[in-house]
């Protein structure tokens, strides 16, 4: 074998041995699998919450002259309505349970009504009925429809309110001061909308109509034993904005 042939054979052998390594260097690097996208769970309204509220109270009160003991003070059926407007503020606690898109819950709140009003009888301008609002509290059920973070709900239950109502008359020669009403109990119904800003904080607006029923306020003429009296019917509406923290 000639010297040239030996050189060619040696070169060919080197090429065969080195080709796999060279080919390996040219193969693409393995690709790491992409990380799975994070799972975003739908918002749930289930859980306890607590918060504060602020709004306005629009009240309607009706005094009606009744016959008690000595008969009517001015005239039976004489009525006058001191309508009142004031602010309201307080706090609430509650619990929601969500099943599919239905949300059931219960809520209790306590607050203050800042309204007061006075109105004179059209028959006797000296006969004046007065209303002074105080604290109130409600215990209500709630049922709503949830669209993820948006909730529309209705609510209803019982209301307790310390609304002082009385009649004063300073007619010459005859004075009358009736006793004040005490805590009144009635019913309330309403609804609202609520939105979850985060997983914990929600904001809402709601409206409540309430009826505290009828109470009697009575008094005596110049301290005599004769009794005169008026019935008082108190209703009203609450319009409130609230912020809640969901635990």
C-alpha contacts under 8 A as a table, 3 or more apart, distances in Angstrom:
res1	aa1	res2	aa2	distance
1	X	5	X	6.39
1	X	6	X	6.89
2	X	5	X	5.33
2	X	6	X	6.49
3	X	6	X	5.24
3	X	7	X	6.48
4	X	7	X	5.25
4	X	8	X	6.41
5	X	8	X	5.13
5	X	9	X	6.20
6	X	9	X	5.23
6	X	10	X	6.22
7	X	10	X	5.22
7	X	11	X	6.29
8	X	11	X	5.19
8	X	12	X	6.27
9	X	12	X	5.14
9	X	13	X	6.30
10	X	13	X	5.18
10	X	14	X	6.37
11	X	14	X	5.21
11	X	15	X	6.32
12	X	15	X	5.13
12	X	16	X	6.37
13	X	16	X	5.25
13	X	17	X	6.39
14	X	17	X	5.28
14	X	18	X	6.17
15	X	18	X	5.34
15	X	19	X	5.96
16	X	19	X	5.57
16	X	20	X	7.93
17	X	20	X	7.05
18	X	21	X	5.63
18	X	22	X	6.34
19	X	22	X	5.01
19	X	23	X	5.97
20	X	23	X	5.00
20	X	24	X	6.07
21	X	24	X	5.06
21	X	25	X	6.36
22	X	25	X	5.17
22	X	26	X	6.59
23	X	26	X	5.14
23	X	27	X	6.51
24	X	27	X	5.31
42	X	148	X	6.39
43	X	148	X	5.60
43	X	149	X	6.01
43	X	199	X	7.18
44	X	98	X	6.76
44	X	148	X	7.41
44	X	149	X	7.86
45	X	96	X	6.15
45	X	97	X	6.57
45	X	98	X	5.82
45	X	103	X	7.21
46	X	95	X	7.33
46	X	96	X	4.88
46	X	97	X	4.30
46	X	98	X	5.23
46	X	103	X	7.89
47	X	95	X	5.59
47	X	96	X	5.43
47	X	97	X	6.53
47	X	246	X	6.67
47	X	247	X	6.34
48	X	93	X	7.62
48	X	94	X	5.81
48	X	95	X	4.33
48	X	96	X	6.55
48	X	246	X	5.94
48	X	247	X	5.58
49	X	93	X	5.78
49	X	94	X	5.48
49	X	95	X	6.15
49	X	244	X	6.25
49	X	245	X	5.39
49	X	246	X	4.25
49	X	247	X	5.74
50	X	91	X	7.56
50	X	92	X	5.67
50	X	93	X	4.27
50	X	94	X	6.44
50	X	244	X	5.35
50	X	245	X	5.51
50	X	246	X	6.81
51	X	91	X	5.65
51	X	92	X	5.47
51	X	93	X	6.57
51	X	242	X	6.96
51	X	243	X	5.45
51	X	244	X	4.06
51	X	245	X	5.98
52	X	89	X	7.68
52	X	90	X	5.78
52	X	91	X	4.08
52	X	92	X	6.11
52	X	242	X	5.65
52	X	243	X	5.73
52	X	244	X	6.73
53	X	89	X	5.56
53	X	90	X	5.42
53	X	91	X	5.72
53	X	92	X	7.61
53	X	240	X	6.33
53	X	241	X	5.55
53	X	242	X	4.11
53	X	243	X	6.55
54	X	87	X	7.64
54	X	88	X	5.78
54	X	89	X	4.31
54	X	90	X	6.66
54	X	240	X	5.44
54	X	241	X	5.55
54	X	242	X	6.49
55	X	87	X	5.77
55	X	88	X	5.11
55	X	89	X	6.27
55	X	238	X	7.15
55	X	239	X	5.51
55	X	240	X	4.07
55	X	241	X	6.05
56	X	85	X	7.33
56	X	86	X	5.76
56	X	87	X	4.21
56	X	88	X	5.21
56	X	238	X	5.89
56	X	239	X	5.45
56	X	240	X	6.52
57	X	84	X	8.00
57	X	85	X	5.67
57	X	86	X	5.20
57	X	87	X	5.60
57	X	88	X	6.03
57	X	113	X	6.69
57	X	114	X	7.65
57	X	115	X	7.01
57	X	236	X	6.97
57	X	237	X	5.81
57	X	238	X	4.74
57	X	239	X	6.66
58	X	83	X	7.79
58	X	84	X	6.09
58	X	85	X	4.71
58	X	86	X	6.76
58	X	236	X	5.42
58	X	237	X	5.16
58	X	238	X	6.51
59	X	83	X	5.72
59	X	84	X	5.00
59	X	85	X	6.13
59	X	115	X	7.78
59	X	234	X	7.30
59	X	235	X	5.89
59	X	236	X	3.94
59	X	237	X	6.30
60	X	81	X	7.13
60	X	82	X	6.99
60	X	83	X	4.65
60	X	84	X	6.47
60	X	234	X	5.97
60	X	235	X	5.22
60	X	236	X	5.50
61	X	81	X	5.47
61	X	82	X	5.79
61	X	83	X	5.80
61	X	84	X	7.92
61	X	131	X	7.71
61	X	232	X	6.81
61	X	233	X	5.58
61	X	234	X	4.52
61	X	235	X	6.31
62	X	79	X	6.78
62	X	80	X	5.92
62	X	81	X	4.49
62	X	82	X	6.88
62	X	231	X	7.94
62	X	232	X	5.54
62	X	233	X	5.25
62	X	234	X	6.71
63	X	79	X	5.34
63	X	80	X	5.41
63	X	81	X	6.18
63	X	129	X	6.89
63	X	230	X	6.19
63	X	231	X	5.66
63	X	232	X	4.67
63	X	233	X	6.81
64	X	76	X	7.89
64	X	77	X	5.77
64	X	78	X	5.64
64	X	79	X	4.28
64	X	80	X	6.81
64	X	230	X	5.29
64	X	231	X	5.24
64	X	232	X	6.60
65	X	72	X	6.04
65	X	73	X	6.69
65	X	74	X	7.08
65	X	75	X	6.53
65	X	76	X	5.31
65	X	77	X	5.23
65	X	78	X	5.11
65	X	79	X	6.21
65	X	229	X	6.56
65	X	230	X	4.66
65	X	231	X	6.76
66	X	71	X	7.20
66	X	72	X	5.31
66	X	73	X	7.62
66	X	75	X	7.97
66	X	76	X	5.42
66	X	77	X	6.46
66	X	228	X	7.50
66	X	229	X	5.73
66	X	230	X	5.18
66	X	231	X	6.71
67	X	70	X	7.00
67	X	71	X	4.07
67	X	72	X	4.39
67	X	73	X	7.67
67	X	76	X	6.43
67	X	228	X	6.74
67	X	229	X	6.77
68	X	71	X	5.21
68	X	72	X	6.73
68	X	218	X	7.89
68	X	227	X	5.76
68	X	228	X	5.02
68	X	229	X	5.73
69	X	226	X	6.13
69	X	227	X	5.04
69	X	228	X	6.43
70	X	226	X	5.54
70	X	227	X	5.82
70	X	228	X	6.30
71	X	76	X	7.84
71	X	227	X	7.95
71	X	228	X	6.55
72	X	75	X	5.29
72	X	76	X	5.14
72	X	228	X	6.37
72	X	229	X	7.30
73	X	76	X	7.65
73	X	228	X	5.96
73	X	229	X	7.27
74	X	78	X	7.09
74	X	123	X	7.06
74	X	124	X	7.18
75	X	78	X	5.55
78	X	121	X	7.38
78	X	123	X	7.38
79	X	121	X	6.77
80	X	119	X	6.48
80	X	120	X	6.68
80	X	121	X	5.51
80	X	122	X	7.24
80	X	129	X	7.61
81	X	119	X	6.29
82	X	117	X	5.43
82	X	118	X	5.19
82	X	119	X	4.70
82	X	129	X	7.06
82	X	130	X	6.99
82	X	131	X	7.22
83	X	117	X	6.25
83	X	118	X	7.94
84	X	115	X	5.65
84	X	116	X	5.54
84	X	117	X	5.14
84	X	131	X	7.91
85	X	114	X	7.85
85	X	115	X	5.15
85	X	116	X	7.08
86	X	113	X	6.69
86	X	114	X	4.72
86	X	115	X	3.91
86	X	116	X	7.24
87	X	113	X	6.10
87	X	114	X	5.05
87	X	115	X	6.69
88	X	111	X	6.82
88	X	112	X	5.44
88	X	113	X	4.70
88	X	114	X	6.02
88	X	238	X	7.79
88	X	240	X	7.86
89	X	111	X	5.37
89	X	112	X	5.62
89	X	113	X	7.21
90	X	109	X	7.23
90	X	110	X	5.66
90	X	111	X	3.82
90	X	112	X	6.35
91	X	109	X	5.67
91	X	110	X	5.83
91	X	111	X	6.40
92	X	107	X	6.93
92	X	108	X	5.71
92	X	109	X	4.09
92	X	110	X	6.58
93	X	107	X	5.78
93	X	108	X	5.67
93	X	109	X	6.43
94	X	105	X	7.16
94	X	106	X	5.53
94	X	107	X	4.13
94	X	108	X	6.31
95	X	105	X	5.40
95	X	106	X	5.65
95	X	107	X	6.66
96	X	103	X	6.46
96	X	104	X	5.64
96	X	105	X	4.18
96	X	106	X	6.83
97	X	103	X	5.60
97	X	104	X	5.28
97	X	105	X	6.06
98	X	101	X	6.79
98	X	102	X	5.72
98	X	103	X	4.31
98	X	104	X	6.38
99	X	102	X	5.28
99	X	103	X	6.27
101	X	145	X	5.77
101	X	146	X	5.10
101	X	147	X	6.97
102	X	143	X	7.40
102	X	144	X	5.93
102	X	145	X	4.98
102	X	146	X	6.25
103	X	142	X	7.95
103	X	143	X	5.71
103	X	144	X	4.95
103	X	145	X	5.99
103	X	146	X	6.67
104	X	141	X	7.84
104	X	142	X	5.75
104	X	143	X	4.64
104	X	144	X	6.46
105	X	141	X	5.90
105	X	142	X	4.83
105	X	143	X	6.33
106	X	139	X	7.65
106	X	140	X	5.81
106	X	141	X	4.39
106	X	142	X	5.62
107	X	139	X	5.98
107	X	140	X	5.38
107	X	141	X	6.32
107	X	142	X	7.40
108	X	137	X	7.33
108	X	138	X	5.63
108	X	139	X	4.46
108	X	140	X	6.34
109	X	137	X	5.49
109	X	138	X	5.48
109	X	139	X	6.77
110	X	135	X	7.37
110	X	136	X	5.78
110	X	137	X	4.23
110	X	138	X	6.68
111	X	135	X	5.65
111	X	136	X	5.47
111	X	137	X	6.33
112	X	133	X	7.89
112	X	134	X	5.73
112	X	135	X	4.25
112	X	136	X	5.95
113	X	133	X	5.41
113	X	134	X	5.33
113	X	135	X	5.93
113	X	136	X	7.00
114	X	133	X	5.89
114	X	134	X	6.77
115	X	132	X	6.40
115	X	133	X	5.38
116	X	130	X	7.49
116	X	131	X	5.31
116	X	132	X	4.47
116	X	133	X	5.98
117	X	130	X	5.82
117	X	131	X	5.34
117	X	132	X	6.87
118	X	128	X	6.60
118	X	129	X	5.63
118	X	130	X	4.44
118	X	131	X	6.47
119	X	128	X	5.45
119	X	129	X	5.37
119	X	130	X	6.65
120	X	124	X	7.27
120	X	125	X	5.26
120	X	126	X	6.68
120	X	127	X	5.51
120	X	128	X	4.19
120	X	129	X	6.27
121	X	124	X	5.24
121	X	125	X	5.44
121	X	126	X	7.42
121	X	127	X	5.55
121	X	128	X	6.28
121	X	129	X	7.86
122	X	125	X	6.23
124	X	127	X	5.63
125	X	128	X	7.10
126	X	168	X	7.83
126	X	169	X	5.26
126	X	170	X	5.77
126	X	171	X	5.80
127	X	167	X	6.89
127	X	168	X	5.90
127	X	169	X	4.37
127	X	170	X	7.19
127	X	171	X	7.72
128	X	167	X	5.60
128	X	168	X	5.41
128	X	169	X	6.24
129	X	165	X	7.28
129	X	166	X	5.87
129	X	167	X	4.41
129	X	168	X	6.57
130	X	164	X	7.94
130	X	165	X	5.61
130	X	166	X	5.59
130	X	167	X	6.28
131	X	163	X	6.92
131	X	164	X	5.72
131	X	165	X	4.64
131	X	166	X	7.00
132	X	163	X	5.79
132	X	164	X	5.04
132	X	165	X	6.52
133	X	162	X	6.62
133	X	163	X	4.61
133	X	164	X	6.36
134	X	161	X	7.00
134	X	162	X	5.13
134	X	163	X	5.63
134	X	164	X	7.64
135	X	161	X	5.93
135	X	162	X	5.57
135	X	163	X	7.82
136	X	159	X	7.17
136	X	160	X	5.49
136	X	161	X	4.16
136	X	162	X	6.30
137	X	159	X	5.71
137	X	160	X	5.22
137	X	161	X	6.49
138	X	157	X	7.07
138	X	158	X	5.65
138	X	159	X	4.31
138	X	160	X	6.29
138	X	188	X	7.94
139	X	157	X	5.74
139	X	158	X	5.55
139	X	159	X	6.65
140	X	155	X	6.30
140	X	156	X	5.09
140	X	157	X	4.14
140	X	158	X	6.45
141	X	155	X	5.61
141	X	156	X	5.71
141	X	157	X	6.26
142	X	153	X	6.61
142	X	154	X	5.77
142	X	155	X	4.45
142	X	156	X	6.91
143	X	153	X	5.50
143	X	154	X	5.58
143	X	155	X	6.55
144	X	151	X	6.50
144	X	152	X	5.36
144	X	153	X	3.79
144	X	154	X	6.18
145	X	151	X	5.77
145	X	152	X	5.43
145	X	153	X	6.36
146	X	149	X	7.05
146	X	150	X	5.76
146	X	151	X	4.47
146	X	152	X	6.57
147	X	150	X	5.00
147	X	151	X	6.20
148	X	151	X	7.73
149	X	195	X	5.64
149	X	196	X	5.09
149	X	197	X	7.84
150	X	193	X	7.49
150	X	194	X	5.99
150	X	195	X	4.71
150	X	196	X	6.68
151	X	193	X	5.66
151	X	194	X	5.05
151	X	195	X	6.26
152	X	191	X	7.80
152	X	192	X	6.08
152	X	193	X	4.57
152	X	194	X	6.51
153	X	191	X	5.53
153	X	192	X	5.56
153	X	193	X	6.27
154	X	189	X	7.84
154	X	190	X	5.90
154	X	191	X	4.04
154	X	192	X	6.54
155	X	189	X	5.73
155	X	190	X	5.31
155	X	191	X	5.42
156	X	187	X	7.64
156	X	188	X	5.52
156	X	189	X	4.08
156	X	190	X	6.25
157	X	187	X	5.83
157	X	188	X	5.48
157	X	189	X	6.53
158	X	185	X	7.32
158	X	186	X	5.86
158	X	187	X	4.44
158	X	188	X	5.81
159	X	185	X	5.80
159	X	186	X	5.27
159	X	187	X	5.44
159	X	188	X	6.18
159	X	210	X	7.32
159	X	212	X	7.54
160	X	183	X	6.76
160	X	184	X	5.73
160	X	185	X	4.62
160	X	186	X	6.54
160	X	212	X	7.80
161	X	183	X	5.52
161	X	184	X	5.32
161	X	185	X	6.57
161	X	212	X	7.72
162	X	182	X	6.19
162	X	183	X	4.38
162	X	184	X	6.26
163	X	181	X	6.89
163	X	182	X	6.87
163	X	183	X	6.59
163	X	184	X	7.13
164	X	180	X	5.51
164	X	181	X	5.24
164	X	182	X	6.54
165	X	180	X	5.23
165	X	181	X	5.41
165	X	217	X	7.54
165	X	232	X	7.37
166	X	177	X	7.42
166	X	178	X	5.52
166	X	179	X	6.07
166	X	180	X	4.93
166	X	181	X	7.01
166	X	217	X	6.25
167	X	176	X	7.54
167	X	177	X	5.90
167	X	178	X	5.38
167	X	179	X	7.97
167	X	217	X	7.66
167	X	230	X	7.81
168	X	175	X	7.65
168	X	176	X	5.58
168	X	177	X	4.59
168	X	178	X	6.59
169	X	174	X	7.79
169	X	175	X	5.42
169	X	176	X	4.96
169	X	177	X	6.54
170	X	174	X	6.63
170	X	175	X	4.83
170	X	176	X	6.79
171	X	174	X	5.30
171	X	175	X	5.92
172	X	175	X	7.40
174	X	221	X	6.49
174	X	222	X	6.38
175	X	221	X	5.96
175	X	222	X	5.54
176	X	219	X	6.24
176	X	220	X	6.12
176	X	221	X	5.38
176	X	222	X	6.53
177	X	219	X	5.65
177	X	220	X	7.22
178	X	217	X	5.77
178	X	218	X	4.80
178	X	219	X	3.99
178	X	220	X	7.30
178	X	229	X	7.21
179	X	217	X	5.62
179	X	218	X	5.82
179	X	219	X	6.20
180	X	217	X	6.26
181	X	184	X	7.75
181	X	215	X	6.93
181	X	216	X	7.36
181	X	217	X	6.37
184	X	212	X	5.96
184	X	213	X	7.69
184	X	215	X	7.95
185	X	212	X	5.50
185	X	213	X	7.29
186	X	210	X	7.11
186	X	211	X	5.45
186	X	212	X	4.11
186	X	213	X	5.90
187	X	210	X	5.75
187	X	211	X	5.59
187	X	212	X	6.67
188	X	208	X	6.42
188	X	209	X	5.48
188	X	210	X	4.19
188	X	211	X	6.43
189	X	208	X	5.58
189	X	209	X	5.49
189	X	210	X	6.65
190	X	206	X	7.38
190	X	207	X	5.42
190	X	208	X	4.32
190	X	209	X	6.00
191	X	206	X	5.62
191	X	207	X	5.65
191	X	208	X	6.78
192	X	204	X	7.11
192	X	205	X	5.56
192	X	206	X	3.99
192	X	207	X	6.20
193	X	204	X	5.60
193	X	205	X	5.71
193	X	206	X	6.55
194	X	202	X	6.78
194	X	203	X	5.67
194	X	204	X	4.05
194	X	205	X	6.59
195	X	202	X	5.47
195	X	203	X	5.50
195	X	204	X	6.26
196	X	199	X	6.73
196	X	200	X	7.41
196	X	201	X	5.98
196	X	202	X	4.16
196	X	203	X	6.55
197	X	200	X	7.68
197	X	201	X	5.62
197	X	202	X	5.40
197	X	203	X	7.21
198	X	201	X	5.25
198	X	202	X	7.00
199	X	246	X	7.59
200	X	245	X	5.49
200	X	246	X	4.64
200	X	247	X	6.53
201	X	243	X	7.30
201	X	244	X	5.86
201	X	245	X	4.82
201	X	246	X	6.15
202	X	243	X	5.89
202	X	244	X	5.23
202	X	245	X	6.51
202	X	246	X	7.48
203	X	241	X	7.57
203	X	242	X	5.79
203	X	243	X	4.62
203	X	244	X	6.32
204	X	241	X	5.85
204	X	242	X	5.30
204	X	243	X	6.55
205	X	239	X	7.62
205	X	240	X	5.76
205	X	241	X	4.55
205	X	242	X	6.29
206	X	239	X	6.06
206	X	240	X	5.51
206	X	241	X	6.61
207	X	237	X	7.11
207	X	238	X	5.57
207	X	239	X	4.65
207	X	240	X	6.44
208	X	237	X	5.54
208	X	238	X	5.00
208	X	239	X	6.67
209	X	235	X	7.63
209	X	236	X	5.88
209	X	237	X	4.44
209	X	238	X	6.45
210	X	235	X	5.58
210	X	236	X	5.45
210	X	237	X	6.19
211	X	234	X	6.23
211	X	235	X	4.37
211	X	236	X	6.71
212	X	233	X	7.02
212	X	234	X	5.40
212	X	235	X	5.96
213	X	233	X	5.62
213	X	234	X	6.31
213	X	235	X	7.58
214	X	231	X	6.51
214	X	232	X	5.49
214	X	233	X	4.43
214	X	234	X	7.00
215	X	231	X	5.57
215	X	232	X	5.19
215	X	233	X	6.48
216	X	229	X	6.80
216	X	230	X	5.72
216	X	231	X	4.31
216	X	232	X	6.04
217	X	229	X	5.52
217	X	230	X	5.42
217	X	231	X	6.23
217	X	232	X	7.36
218	X	227	X	6.58
218	X	228	X	5.52
218	X	229	X	3.95
218	X	230	X	6.37
219	X	227	X	5.63
219	X	228	X	5.39
219	X	229	X	6.08
220	X	223	X	5.42
220	X	224	X	5.76
220	X	225	X	6.35
220	X	226	X	5.54
220	X	227	X	4.79
220	X	228	X	6.01
221	X	224	X	5.44
221	X	225	X	7.61
221	X	226	X	6.37
221	X	227	X	7.13
221	X	228	X	7.57
